[in-house]
Amino acid sequence: MQDKYFNAESSDSHNDPLAAWFLGPKAEHAGIWGEMINYIFQDYVHWRRNYFLEDPIILNRIKRREHDHWFDKLTSEVDSVLNQLKSHFPFFSPRYVAHMLSEQTLPSVLGYFAGMLYNPNNVTNEAAPITVPLEIEVGKMVSKMLGYNPQTAWAHITSGGTVANIEALWVARTAQFNALMVQEFCKKENIDYQVVLANGAMASVSEAGIQDLLHLSSDEAILLVRKLASHLSKNDEGDYYLRKLNRFFKESRFNVNNTGILKIHDEIKMSPLIYVSEAAHYSVKKAANILGYGENAVVAVPVDSKFRMDADALKEMLFNQKPENYTACVIGIAGTTEEGAVDPLRKIQQVRNDLQVEKNRSFWFHIDAAWGGYLRSLFTHPGLEAIQSVDLNELAGQYADALDVKEIYSIHIKGVDTGIQTAISWDDPELYKSFLSFPEADSITVDPHKMGYIPYPCGIVAFKNEVVTELITQKAQYISDERGGIYDVDKPVTINAVGPFILEGSKPGAAAAAAWLAHKTIPLETFGHGKIIRTSLLNTRKLLDYLQKHEALFKIIEKSLFEEEEMCANPFTFKAVYDQTDTNVICYVAVPAEWDGENLKIKAVPLQELNTLNKNLYNRLTIRSNDTKRLLHAQEYFVSKTWFESSQYAASSVKTLLKNLKISEAEYTETGIFVLRSTIMNPWYFTAEEAGKDYLMDFVLTLHSYTRGLLNDE
Ligand SMILES: *Cc1c(COP(=O)(O)O)cnc(C)c1O
């Protein structure tokens, strides 16, 4: 099957050249890294030395020696920092199965290092003539990965997903009130202008209702001013109107960036709603807060047992929205921060289509793919186009073959074959649909500093339609130059700066150099960056599989770990909070169990007791930051944690979990559930297995021993 889509050469090894891309758990590639870093530094030194050869050398050898004392002091402090840093968490290690971070790729570090020496500021072209174009190119590379047309999309680097989300909503807010400005203008000037409503019907903009104008399709809202300008320019008095339009928009009471959202809300007597699932990242509330919507504007749409947004519930809410509300934005999440869940993005898209047709309402659709965005690199291969056009439900298996995200193996414990065969794959058609529907979104957040394996700070916000840049500057070329400057409505804008269109000010050109070098040398394609993603997805499934099979493996594990002893009196097992994870995060709890014949079954215990067990387990699997005597070298594994609480997830959203854990809704509402959480990002698991070490099984055995100890007073 593979050969049909890819040449065998590129798909026959899992880890090559992946193994060249990272430093290695024991810094195996230290030699080449050192050489390259030194090479960059020497090159930089030559650059300085060759600038104005006639300039004197102002620090001669004698002078330099005078500073010895200061350099000695510096070295002592460097040593102090280095000593302190060694107590840092070992993100590089396969033993680190905790937060959403891991290794950095070699090219990203080199790019950053080179960029850092030259220190460009990407806020303006003057301060960064080299790295601004790199940033724009990175934007195009990432846009392409996301499925946007890189020629007509607009994407740039932010400090992270938080700012990217805020900016996306900021742009959406600007687009939303465009139509009200246009209406006001046309009414005042008595211009008959037709607007395309969400349901496709044409209507006079002067006669359209506020709800209609606030809920145009995003593309219509974005292009409306351009279209009106183009319409006016055809008129004899075009220049006159364009000048007026230009002035009018600056002063319009619906110019949200000047007037402020508060005044507009007073004016229209409506309040905004932002729909996002219960699993939303906190940055969505921050955005609502900062943009003046208020955090209460965020509507938590329930999730299903996989922690994906319930699209039917969303539909229900949107179809029954009150007339005093308007939709500021609907956000789908590709990779929730806690669970790695992917919302049914295609279904959400379908809800938008239905809403347009049946209710004449549309909305800005933003995807928060801060976590999962780089999974799209898996889908970038010409060979996949053939599959994309056919029914995914039928061809999910074929798809998984083509993406090479399937493995069959038998479970070994301490090198001994248990005889248990198992298959892992990333092959859910719903997931494929979600990833394939990325290009439908109006804006997307993605974090290179998460699954792009690039150093902080590096986030990206991408917009489907680059014309949004004109909304932000409100200095559109076609208006300010008046008639002569009017483009065709659909003509792309030329973007060769970043600063005028973004939220942030000064920002590191080094981040652009890092992302550029990384994406240039590890292309955002199936067998480029996709290899890292594939490793991560498959190993996550493997760990989940081990945890799910723990029950069946219990006796074998006990024998293998504690040869001489009896089986423990108080057995237990591990339960993942869902039966399948969408990306590469898993959440699970240790639960007391009892024998039911040959089988273990989960024992009902008070939730407090369950939480205490898992908190104690967590304490063994982390080092607290206030722990001054950290024994890093003796810390076997690292996990992270989270709380599932009723203030976030309604009891009805987690009912399957509660049932599985034998916890009542009342208990849950009262206490919340303490959950262990692991992100499987490390690229070395397969390579380590080849060297004889199955870290993931070793982790499960460690979990087993710790839990056994906690429950059996050992
Ligand atoms: C991490 C994350 C964010 C925030 O990104 P930062 O880079 O930490 O600012 C937003 N949304 C989701 C889903 C995330 O996982």
PDBQT file of the ligand as one rigid body, heavy atoms in Angstrom, charges set to zero:
ROOT
HETATM    1  C1  LIG A 801      -0.424  26.112  24.721  1.00  0.00    +0.000 C 
HETATM    2  C2  LIG A 801      -1.738  26.487  24.230  1.00  0.00    +0.000 A 
HETATM    3  C3  LIG A 801      -2.109  27.828  24.105  1.00  0.00    +0.000 A 
HETATM    4  C4  LIG A 801      -1.238  28.951  24.585  1.00  0.00    +0.000 C 
HETATM    5  O1  LIG A 801      -0.018  28.989  23.956  1.00  0.00    +0.000 OA
HETATM    6  P1  LIG A 801       1.250  29.694  24.599  1.00  0.00    +0.000 P 
HETATM    7  O2  LIG A 801       2.267  29.493  23.559  1.00  0.00    +0.000 OA
HETATM    8  O3  LIG A 801       1.544  28.967  25.877  1.00  0.00    +0.000 OA
HETATM    9  O4  LIG A 801       0.922  31.116  24.844  1.00  0.00    +0.000 OA
HETATM   10  C5  LIG A 801      -3.338  28.122  23.572  1.00  0.00    +0.000 A 
HETATM   11  N1  LIG A 801      -4.175  27.132  23.190  1.00  0.00    +0.000 NA
HETATM   12  C6  LIG A 801      -3.860  25.838  23.309  1.00  0.00    +0.000 A 
HETATM   13  C7  LIG A 801      -4.837  24.799  22.861  1.00  0.00    +0.000 C 
HETATM   14  C8  LIG A 801      -2.626  25.462  23.834  1.00  0.00    +0.000 A 
HETATM   15  O5  LIG A 801      -2.321  24.168  23.964  1.00  0.00    +0.000 OA
ENDROOT
TORSDOF 0
